[in-house]
C-alpha cells in the first residue's frame, strides 16, 4: 500500500518539473532605456554603425582590421530624406543633424568615407519602424495535458485504495 501511494505521489511530483525548455520563472526585467534604431555595415577597410538618436544620425566609423576609430575622415550620408556631410564630434564619431525626424520605415543609407589613405562606400538599411512583439504565445500541447490527467488519475486511485483499505480494517 505504501509503495502504491509513494508511486502516485512521485508521479505527481515529476509532472511539476519544467517541460520543453520553457522557463516558468520570473519574466526578464524591462529595459530601463529605449534602444535607438541601428544599422551596421562593414567592408575590408571600414566598419560603420549608424544610430538614430532624437533628430541626429550618429555614425561610428572604425577600421575593420583593428577596430581603431577613424579620425579626421570625410563622411557623407545619402538617403531619400538625408543628404550631407557629417561633422566629427569625437574620434570615430560623426553626426549629421536631421531637420525632421525620420518617419517609421526602412531607410536605405549610403555612407561615403574618405581618409588620407583610403576611401570606401558602404550601404546599410536603417529600420525605424517599431519592432513586432517578441513574446511568443504560450500553448499547451496534448502531451502536457496527458501528464496532468495521468497524475490526477493516479492520485485519485491512490486515495480510493487508501480509503478502501481503511474500511476493510474496520
N, C-alpha and C positions, 0 to 999 in steps of 0.2 A: 504494500500500500504506500509506504513512504517513498519507494522508488518511483511509483507512478506519479505521485504528487511532485517529487523533485524533477522528473522529466517534464511535466506540464509547466512548472514554474521556469525551468530552464528554456523551454521553447518560447515562452512569453518574453523572457529577458533578451533572447537573441533577436527577436523581432524589433527591439528598440534601438539597435545599432543603426548607424548611417548606411545609406544604400546608394549605389550608382555614382559615387564620387561627389555627391552633393554635400554642401556644408550647411548645416542647420544651426550654426552658431549665430552670434550677433552680426547684423549687417555691417559692412565696412563703413567707416565714418565718411561723411560727405566732404568734398574738397572745400578747404577753407577759402580758397580764392578761385576765380574763374580762370580757365586756361584759354589764352588767346589763340585764334586760328593761326596755324603754322603750315609752312611748306618748305621742303628742302630739295636740293639737287646737288649733284657732285660731278666733277669731271676729273681728268687726270691731274689737273693743276689746282683747281679750287673746290671748296665745299661751301655751299651757301644755305643759310636758313633765313627765311623771311617770316616775320611775325607781325600781325596786325594788332597794334596797341592804341586804343582810342582812335584818334584821327591821324595816326602816324604809321607808316610802314617801316619797321625796323629790320635791317638786313645785316646779318652776321656773316662775315667772309673770312675763311681760314684757308691755309694751304692744306691740300688734301693729304700729302705725304707726312707732314709734321704736326698738323693741327695748330700751327702758328698763326695768329691773327695777321691779316693782310692790312698793313697801314699805308696811308698815302696813295690810295688807289682811286681811280675814276670809276664810279659805279653809277650806271644809268639803268633806269627801270622803264619798261614799256609794257603797257597793258591797254585794254579798251578804255578804262577810266583813269589810268595813272600814266603819266609820262614826265620824265625829267631826270635830273641828276641828283643823287642822294648826297647829303653832306655828312662828313665824318664827325662823329661825336666822341669817339674814343678809338684806339687802335683796333681795327677789325669790325667796328660797329658803325653802320651808316643808316641815316634816317632820311626819309622823304615825307614831307607834310602832305596830307590829303585835304583838299578843300572841303569835301564832303566825305563822310564815311563810305566804305564800300557796301553796296547792297548785299543781301543774303543770296549768294550764288557761288558758282565755281569760276574763279578768275584765272585765266592763263597769264603768267607773267614771263617776260623775257628780261633777263638781267645781263648786262654787259659789264665786264670787269677788265680794266686796263691798268697794268702796273708798269714800272720801268722795264721789266724784263719779259713780261708775257701779257697775253690778252686772251679772254675766253668769253663765250656766250652760253648762258645756261637758261633752260626753260623749266618752269615749275608751275604747279597748279595750286592756288590758294583757295581753299574751300571755306567760305564764311557762312555757309548755311548751318543751321542748328543740327547737331548730331541726333540721330534717332536714339530712342531709349535702348540701352544695352541690357535691360533687365529681362531675362528670359522668363517666360511663363512657367510656373511650376505645375507639372502634371503628374498624376498618379497612374502608374501602369497596372495592368491586371495582376502581375506577379506580386506587387506590393500589397494589394488588397487580399490576395490569396494567403499571404503570410499572416496577415492580421486575422482573417477568418479562421485559419487553422489554429492560431494561438488561442482565439476565443473558444473554439470548439474543444480544444484540449483542456482549457481552464474549466469550462462547464462540465466536461466529462469527469475531470478530477474532483470537482466539487460534488457532483452527483454520486460518484463512487464513495467519497468520504461520508456523505450523508447515509448512503445505503449500509455501509459497514457499521456506522453508529447505531442505526435502527436494529441491525441484526444482533448486536451485543446486548441490547436491552431486552 
